[in-house]
Amino acid sequence: MKIAITSTNNSLDSTFDLRFGRAAYFCIFNTEDLSTEFIENKNVNTKSGAGNKAAQTIIESGVSRVISGDFGPKAKDMLNKFKIQMVMLDDDSKTISSIIEQLKSNNNYA
């Protein structure tokens, strides 16, 4: 399974970004081989529709779950349509690596 985590930058030391459509990067954590990759959100500065375009990026990446602080209504609709689970986290002081370690320790993949 692939899990996307919204991130302020493109490293595991980056902090979690509460914004979905305006997050700078998406960290893609693959639970099968425990690998990570970062995808730049090219639509972060789009005047409108950033959430929808971010959702499209997530869908094209083969992600099954997204962890973010909030999702706009259009992004929610699109992610729901493609059966992508949305998990909301409200702690923007966490690093991407700490979120991944928590997922690993809880075996919270299903």
N, C-alpha and C positions, 0 to 999 in steps of 0.2 A: 504494500500500500504506500502511496505517496501522500505526504502531509505537507501543506504549504503553511508557512509562518510568516506573517508580515514583519518586515525588518527595516531599520533605519539605514542600514548599509550592507555591504556584501561580505561580511565575515561573521564567524561564530561568536565573536566578541561584541558584535553590534547589539544594540538594544531593540527590544520588541517595539513595533510601531502599532499604535492603537487604530490607525486609519487603514482601511482596506484599499479603497480606490486610489488614495494618495500616498500609500506606502512607497518608499523608494525602491525596495527590493522584496522579492519573495524568496524565502529559503525553502527549498524543496527537500524534505527529509524522506528518504526511502527506507521503510521499515524492514524490507527484505534483506538488503545488504548493508544497512546502517550508513549509507552514503548521504552526502548533502551536496546540493548545488544551489547557486544563487542566480535568480533571473531578475534582470533590471525591469522595473515597471516603466516602460517607455511612455505611458500615458499619465504620468504623475502630474504634469503641468497642463494637461488638456483642460480647456475652459469648461466643458460639460461632458458628462458621460464617462468620467474616469472609472467609476465603479463597474459599469457595464463592460468597459474595455478590459479592466483588471480581471473580471470574472471570465471573460473570453480567454485571456492568457492562462488562467488557472485551468480551464476546461481543456485547452490545447495541450497542457502539460501533463494531463492524465492524473490529476490530483483527485483523491477521494474525500479529503477533509481539509478545511482551512481554519487556521487559528488566527484571529484578529480581534481588535477591540470592538469594532462595530462594522455593520454592513448596511449600506443604503438600500432602500426598498427595491430599486431596479436590479441591483447586484444580487440581493436575496432571491428575487424571483428567478433570475437566470441560474443561480447556483442550485436552487430547489428543483428547477426543471431538469437539470442534469444529475440530480440526486447526489450532490456534493454536500457533505455535512459541514455545518458552520459551528465553530466553537468560539465563544467570546471570552476573552481574558482581559482584565482591566488593570493589569500591573505593567506599566511601561518602563519600570526600572529593571525588569528581568532581561537577561541576555538571551540570545538565540540558543547558545549552548546550554544554558540552564533549563530552558523549556524542553530541549531535546533530551537532556539527561532525565528530566522528570518523566517524559514519555517512556523512555527506556526502563526506568526503575519501576514504573507502574505497569509495564507491558500494556500501556494504554493505546493499543493500535486498533482494536476492533470497534 
